[in-house]
Amino acid sequence: MSKPVLVIGAGPVGLIMAAELARYGTPVRVIDRLPTRTTQSRALAVWPRTMELLDMAGCADAFMATALCANAVSIHAGNRTLARVPFGTIASSFNYLLMIPQSETERLLEEHLGAFGITVERTTELTEFVGRDDGVSCTLMHAGGRVETLEAAWLIGCDGAHSFVRGRLGLQFEGDTLPMGFVLADVHVAGLAIPPDEPGIFWHPDGAVMFFPLSRGRYRIIADLGSVPLHTPDLAEMQTIVDRRGPGGIILSDPVWLSDFGVNERKVRDYRRGRVFVAGDAAHIHSPAGGQGMNMGMQDAFNLAWKLALVERQEASPCLLDSYSIERSGVALQILSDSSRMTRIVLLRNHLAQRVRNFIVRQGSSIPVIRRAIANRLSGILIGYPDSPLNMGSARGLYGPKPGQRLILRRSCGQGDIPRFVLAARDSAATRAMIVRHSSLLLPQVCPPPDENGIWLVRPDGYVAAVVKSGNWTVIDMELKRIKAQHIEFKNIKKNATS
């Protein structure tokens, strides 16, 4: 029997990692030291790009049936609306923000994983591991003290911000801690005069208070503490903050979770050491501004799973796995920059700077092209891998995405249970010959191209690997050979993407 991939951590990242590997037929085990999944709401936002990937994985419908759909986000100062950014202009079939408690996300993903016959091994902890050329020897501690030695093919640490895997690898978690804290409350809210499915942010000279809908009448409220030390608030304190910073007339009641938190902005330089990887909060953490954290971690999983599956099927070179750290580290740098910038804008303390901020936001958001750009940026659909070592060709002169950009294909071109690249091209004898030539990597179906004058080679995760003009099959052939080959030319990309 083949050695399994061992996934550490059964949060959203570990669950989707295990589910994607299982979908592709790769033996996998997933363990978690906790006895049950979380009952707290924690991360709430699922953005359109993540929904597109969940759709490819076959579980988007369950999320849509469970979550609230937010059609816009708004920014206010007292009773005055400064900006409202609608999501209906996002260039995706999932042109909205799903608001769903992390407890529900984990439930849905655990059910999805169970459909492949995989269950989370709870109350089980990784206590040691040793990487070798042909695998990773892992020591597991089960409930009751039973010790197991597992020979895994690969080890993936999805074990959060305090990752044991990251620590044992000696990966430096570089970055900063913001000098102020935050409080949160999951409560019933009455009297909030904005659409019930719409996140609302209220700016005040004292700081910000933010409302994120959880279900009808229930919200997650977050507020910064300024110079006040971190502490767990009570309902009365949250009511005082809302009274002072909000629009007035809001009544809080029935709290189910009150807490505080600090904000770190950190990432590792490399997401891989030999046969061991890190993903999600084990690799990067940042401000919750923009609601990108869980999405970024789940997208780490989607990026790595198809590559591991192809390598385990011996249909691609192990060198393919080196692209994971390069691609995802570049994305993390961008998201860290964006979320840090948003946090600092929200938390401005100088009153003159606040007035200038409010004026710019109000004027800028009145311009449709700016509203669309903000929505698309938040949605994740602009995430790409322009510096990926897997990219080849050029879209110059063609209408359609460049190498490294996402390309949404029709459902009939779905990936199924085998990780396959897709040819988006005119159906011709040459196209069919290429599919036969690389049948171990290419889906048998031919999909319509964005431009009939071009050929797009699309990866299993929906990003473009190569683009050429019609007839230039040499580049497509070369790219597919590179995927199978024992070396992928990285040029100077790795240094730039991980610095």
C-alpha positions in Angstrom: 0.0 0.0 0.0 1.3 3.5 -0.8 2.5 5.7 2.0 -0.2 8.3 2.8 0.2 12.1 2.9 -0.2 13.2 6.5 -2.1 16.5 7.0 -1.7 18.1 10.5 -4.6 20.2 11.5 -8.3 19.9 10.7 -9.3 23.5 10.3 -10.6 24.7 6.9 -7.1 24.6 5.3 -6.3 21.0 6.5 -9.8 19.8 5.6 -9.7 21.1 2.1 -6.2 19.9 1.6 -7.2 16.4 2.7 -10.4 16.5 0.6 -8.6 17.5 -2.6 -5.9 14.8 -2.2 -8.7 12.3 -1.5 -10.6 13.5 -4.6 -7.6 12.8 -6.7 -7.1 9.4 -5.2 -4.0 10.1 -3.2 -3.9 8.2 0.2 -4.2 10.8 3.0 -4.7 10.9 6.7 -5.6 14.1 8.6 -5.1 14.4 12.4 -6.0 17.1 14.9 -5.0 17.3 18.6 -8.5 18.7 19.6 -11.4 16.4 20.4 -13.9 18.3 18.4 -14.0 20.9 15.7 -14.4 24.5 16.7 -17.8 25.8 17.9 -16.7 29.5 17.5 -17.5 31.6 14.5 -13.9 32.8 13.9 -13.3 33.4 10.2 -16.5 34.5 8.4 -15.8 35.6 4.8 -15.6 33.3 1.8 -14.8 35.4 -1.3 -15.7 34.6 -4.9 -12.3 33.1 -6.0 -12.5 30.6 -3.1 -16.1 29.8 -4.1 -14.9 29.1 -7.7 -12.4 26.6 -6.4 -14.9 25.0 -4.0 -17.2 24.7 -7.0 -14.4 22.8 -8.9 -14.0 20.6 -5.8 -17.7 19.8 -5.8 -18.9 21.5 -2.6 -19.9 25.0 -3.4 -23.6 24.2 -3.4 -23.4 23.2 0.3 -21.9 26.6 1.2 -24.4 28.5 -0.8 -27.3 26.7 0.9 -25.9 27.5 4.4 -24.3 30.9 4.3 -25.6 34.5 4.0 -24.9 36.2 0.7 -23.7 39.8 1.2 -24.2 41.9 -1.9 -22.2 44.9 -0.7 -20.0 46.4 2.0 -20.5 49.9 3.3 -18.4 52.5 5.2 -20.1 55.1 7.4 -19.3 58.0 9.7 -22.1 58.3 12.2 -25.4 58.4 10.1 -23.5 59.5 7.0 -22.6 56.8 4.4 -19.1 57.5 3.0 -19.0 54.5 0.6 -20.9 51.5 -0.6 -19.1 48.9 -2.7 -21.5 46.5 -4.4 -20.3 43.0 -5.4 -22.6 42.5 -8.3 -20.0 43.8 -10.7 -17.4 41.2 -9.8 -16.5 39.2 -12.9 -17.5 35.8 -11.4 -20.6 33.7 -11.3 -20.2 34.0 -7.5 -20.5 37.8 -7.4 -21.2 38.1 -3.7 -19.5 37.6 -0.4 -20.5 34.6 1.6 -20.8 35.1 5.3 -20.5 31.8 7.2 -19.1 31.1 10.7 -15.9 29.0 10.6 -17.7 26.3 12.7 -20.1 25.8 9.8 -17.3 25.9 7.2 -15.5 23.2 9.1 -18.7 21.1 9.4 -19.3 21.4 5.6 -15.7 20.5 4.7 -15.7 17.6 7.1 -18.8 16.2 5.5 -17.3 16.8 2.1 -14.1 14.9 3.2 -16.3 12.1 4.6 -17.8 11.5 1.2 -14.3 10.2 0.2 -14.3 7.8 3.1 -11.8 9.9 5.1 -12.5 10.9 8.8 -10.5 13.3 10.9 -8.4 11.4 13.5 -9.0 13.6 16.6 -7.2 13.8 19.9 -4.1 12.8 17.9 -1.0 14.8 18.0 2.2 14.9 16.0 5.1 14.9 18.5 8.1 14.3 16.2 9.0 13.9 12.6 12.2 13.1 10.6 12.4 13.9 6.9 14.1 11.5 4.5 14.6 11.3 0.8 11.7 8.8 0.3 9.3 10.0 3.0 8.8 11.4 6.5 8.8 9.3 9.6 6.2 10.7 12.0 5.5 10.0 15.6 1.9 10.3 16.6 0.4 10.4 20.1 -3.2 9.1 20.3 -5.7 9.5 23.1 -4.8 7.4 26.0 -1.1 7.7 25.3 -0.8 5.2 22.5 2.2 6.0 20.3 2.2 5.3 16.6 5.1 5.6 14.1 3.8 6.5 10.7 5.9 6.4 7.5 4.3 9.2 5.4 5.0 10.1 1.8 4.7 13.8 2.6 3.8 15.9 5.7 1.7 19.1 5.4 1.5 21.4 8.4 -1.9 23.1 8.4 -1.6 23.6 12.2 -2.1 27.3 12.6 -0.3 30.3 13.7 1.5 28.4 16.5 2.5 25.6 14.1 4.5 22.7 15.5 5.5 21.7 12.0 6.9 25.2 11.2 8.7 25.3 14.6 10.4 21.9 14.1 11.5 22.9 10.6 13.1 26.0 12.0 11.3 28.3 9.6 11.5 31.9 10.8 8.0 33.6 11.1 9.2 37.0 10.1 7.1 40.2 10.6 5.6 42.5 13.1 2.9 42.7 15.8 0.6 45.8 15.7 0.9 47.9 18.8 -2.9 47.9 19.5 -5.5 45.3 20.3 -9.1 44.5 19.3 -12.2 43.2 20.9 -15.0 41.2 19.4 -18.5 40.1 20.2 -20.9 37.7 18.6 -24.2 39.1 19.6 -27.8 39.9 18.7 -28.1 43.4 17.2 -31.3 45.4 17.0 -31.7 48.9 15.4 -28.9 48.7 12.8 -30.3 50.6 9.8 -28.3 48.9 7.0 -29.4 45.9 4.9 -29.3 42.8 7.2 -26.9 40.9 5.0 -24.4 43.7 4.5 -21.2 44.2 6.5 -21.0 47.8 7.8 -17.9 49.7 9.0 -18.3 52.8 11.1 -15.5 55.3 11.5 -15.3 57.6 14.5 -12.5 59.9 15.8 -12.0 57.4 18.7 -11.6 54.4 16.3 -13.7 52.0 14.3 -16.6 49.6 15.0 -17.5 47.0 12.4 -20.6 44.8 12.0 -20.4 41.5 10.1 -23.7 39.5 9.8 -23.7 35.9 11.0 -27.4 35.1 10.6 -30.6 37.1 10.7 -30.2 39.5 13.6 -26.8 38.2 14.8 -23.5 39.9 14.1 -19.8 39.7 14.7 -18.8 43.1 16.1 -15.1 44.1 16.0 -13.6 47.3 17.5 -10.1 48.5 18.1 -9.0 49.4 21.6 -6.6 52.2 20.8 -4.1 52.5 23.7 -6.2 50.4 26.1 -4.5 47.0 27.0 -5.9 43.8 25.6 -8.7 42.4 27.8 -11.9 40.4 27.3 -14.8 42.8 27.1 -18.3 42.3 28.6 -21.6 43.2 26.9 -21.8 46.5 28.6 -18.4 47.6 27.3 -19.3 46.5 23.7 -22.6 48.5 24.1 -20.6 51.6 25.1 -18.3 51.3 22.1 -21.2 50.9 19.7 -23.1 53.8 21.3 -20.1 56.1 20.9 -18.8 55.0 17.5 -21.9 53.7 15.7 -24.9 55.5 14.2 -27.0 55.4 17.4 -30.1 53.5 18.4 -28.4 50.1 18.3 -29.1 47.6 21.1 -26.9 44.6 21.8 -28.0 41.4 23.6 -27.5 37.7 24.0 -23.7 37.4 23.5 -22.4 34.0 22.6 -18.7 34.9 22.3 -16.7 37.8 23.7 -13.0 38.0 23.2 -10.0 40.0 22.4 -7.1 39.6 20.0 -3.9 41.1 18.7 -2.8 41.4 15.1 0.4 39.9 13.7 1.7 40.4 10.2 4.1 37.5 9.5 5.1 34.9 7.0 7.8 32.4 6.3 10.2 32.8 3.4 9.8 29.2 2.1 6.8 27.0 2.4 8.7 23.7 1.9 11.6 21.8 3.4 12.2 18.5 1.5 9.0 16.5 1.9 7.4 18.8 4.5 5.2 21.7 3.6 3.3 24.4 5.6 0.1 26.1 4.5 -2.5 28.6 5.8 -1.7 30.3 9.1 1.3 28.1 9.6 2.8 30.0 6.7 1.3 33.5 6.9 -0.9 35.5 9.3 -2.1 39.1 8.9 -4.7 41.6 9.9 -8.3 40.5 9.4 -8.9 43.6 7.3 -10.4 42.4 4.1 -11.3 39.0 5.4 -8.6 37.2 3.4 -6.9 34.9 5.9 -9.0 31.7 5.6 -9.4 32.2 1.9 -5.7 32.5 1.3 -5.0 29.4 3.4 -7.6 27.4 1.5 -6.1 28.6 -1.8 -2.7 27.3 -0.6 -4.4 23.9 -0.3 -5.9 24.1 -3.8 -2.5 25.1 -5.2 -0.5 22.3 -3.6 -3.0 19.4 -3.7 -3.1 18.9 -7.5 0.7 19.1 -7.7 1.2 16.5 -5.0 -1.4 14.2 -6.6 0.3 14.4 -10.0 3.7 13.6 -8.4 2.3 10.7 -6.4 0.7 9.3 -9.6 4.2 9.6 -11.2 2.7 11.7 -13.9 4.8 14.8 -13.1 8.3 15.4 -11.8 8.8 16.2 -8.1 10.3 19.5 -9.2 6.7 20.6 -9.9 6.3 21.0 -6.1 8.9 23.7 -5.9 6.5 26.1 -7.7 4.1 25.9 -4.6 6.3 28.1 -2.4 7.2 30.5 -5.1 3.5 31.0 -6.2 1.9 31.2 -2.8 4.6 33.3 -1.2 4.1 35.9 -3.8 0.4 36.0 -3.2 1.0 36.2 0.6 3.2 39.2 0.2 0.5 41.0 -1.8 -2.3 40.2 0.7 -0.1 41.2 3.6 0.6 44.5 2.0 -3.1 45.1 1.2 -4.4 44.1 4.6 -1.8 46.1 6.4 -2.6 49.2 4.3 -6.4 48.8 5.0 -5.7 48.3 8.8 -3.7 51.5 9.0 -6.3 53.5 7.0 -9.0 52.3 9.4 -7.0 53.0 12.5 -5.8 56.6 11.7 -5.8 58.6 14.9 -4.9 62.1 13.7 -8.2 64.0 13.3 -7.0 65.9 10.2 -5.8 62.7 8.6 -9.2 61.1 9.4 -11.1 64.0 7.7 -8.8 63.7 4.6 -9.4 59.9 4.6 -13.1 60.3 4.8 -13.2 62.9 2.0 -11.0 60.7 -0.3 -13.1 57.6 0.4 -16.4 59.4 -0.2 -15.2 61.0 -3.5 -13.4 58.0 -4.8 -16.3 55.6 -4.1 -18.6 57.8 -6.2 -16.6 56.7 -9.3 -18.0 53.4 -10.7 -14.6 52.2 -12.0 -13.1 52.6 -8.6 -15.9 50.7 -6.9 -15.5 47.8 -9.4 -11.7 47.8 -8.9 -12.1 47.5 -5.1 -14.7 44.7 -5.4 -12.6 42.7 -7.8 -9.5 43.2 -5.6 -11.4 41.9 -2.5 -13.0 39.1 -4.4 -9.7 37.3 -5.1 -10.3 36.9 -8.8 -7.3 39.1 -9.5 -4.9 36.7 -7.7 -2.5 35.2 -10.1 1.0 33.8 -10.5 2.7 36.1 -13.0 6.2 35.0 -11.8 5.5 31.2 -11.7 8.2 29.0 -13.1 5.4 27.0 -14.8 4.4 29.9 -17.1 5.2 29.8 -20.8 4.1 31.8 -23.9 2.4 35.1 -24.2 -1.1 36.4 -24.7 0.1 39.4 -26.8 -2.3 40.0 -29.6 -5.0 37.7 -28.1 -8.1 38.4 -26.2 -7.9 36.4 -23.0 -5.8 35.8 -19.8 -2.1 35.8 -19.6 0.1 33.0 -18.2 -0.5 32.9 -14.5 -4.0 34.4 -14.6 -7.2 32.6 -13.9 -9.4 31.3 -16.7 -12.9 30.1 -15.9 -14.0 27.2 -18.1 -17.5 25.9 -18.5 -18.6 23.1 -16.2 -18.4 20.5 -18.9 -14.6 21.1 -18.8 -14.4 20.3 -15.1 -11.5 18.4 -13.7 -13.2 15.4 -12.1 -11.3 13.0 -9.9 -8.0 13.1 -11.7 -5.8 16.2 -11.8 -5.7 17.2 -15.5 -4.6 20.2 -17.6 -7.1 21.4 -20.1 -6.6 22.6 -23.6 -8.8 25.6 -24.5 -8.5 25.7 -28.3 -10.3 25.1 -31.5 -11.2 21.4 -31.8 -8.9 20.2 -34.6 -6.7 17.2 -35.6 -3.7 19.0 -34.2 -5.5 19.5 -30.9 -6.6 15.9 -30.7 -3.0 14.8 -31.5 -1.6 16.8 -28.6 -4.2 15.2 -26.3 -3.1 11.8 -27.4 0.6 12.7 -27.1 0.1 13.9 -23.5 -2.8 11.8 -22.4 -1.5 11.3 -18.9 -1.7 15.1 -18.3 -4.5 16.4 -20.5 -8.2 16.1 -20.1 -9.7 14.3 -23.2 -12.2 17.1 -23.8 -11.3 20.2 -25.7 -12.8 23.4 -24.3 -13.6 26.6 -26.2 -10.9 29.2 -26.1 -11.4 32.9 -25.1 -10.1 33.8 -28.5 -10.3 31.4 -31.5 -6.9 32.7 -32.6 -5.2 31.3 -29.5 -4.4 28.2 -27.5 -4.6 28.2 -23.7 -3.2 25.4 -21.5 -5.0 25.6 -18.2 -3.8 24.0 -15.0 -6.0 21.8 -12.7 -6.5 24.8 -10.4 -7.9 27.0 -13.2 -4.8 29.1 -13.8 -3.2 29.5 -17.2 0.1 27.7 -17.7 0.8 28.6 -21.3 -0.7 30.8 -24.1 0.2 30.8 -27.7 -1.3 31.8 -31.0 -3.1 29.1 -33.0 -0.8 26.6 -34.6 2.1 27.1 -32.2 1.9 23.7 -30.7 5.6 23.5 -30.1 5.3 25.7 -27.0 2.4 23.7 -25.6 4.3 20.5 -26.2 7.4 21.9 -24.5 5.4 23.1 -21.5 3.9 19.6 -20.9 7.2 18.0 -21.3 8.6 20.4 -18.7 5.9 19.3 -16.2 7.1 15.7 -16.6 10.8 16.5 -16.7 13.3 16.4 -13.9 14.1 20.1 -13.9 12.0 23.3 -14.2 14.0 26.4 -14.9 13.4 28.9 -12.1 15.6 31.7 -13.4 15.7 34.4 -10.7 12.0 34.0 -9.7 12.5 32.3 -6.3 14.5 35.0 -4.8 12.0 37.7 -5.8 8.9 35.8 -4.7 10.1 34.8 -1.3 11.9 37.9 -0.1 
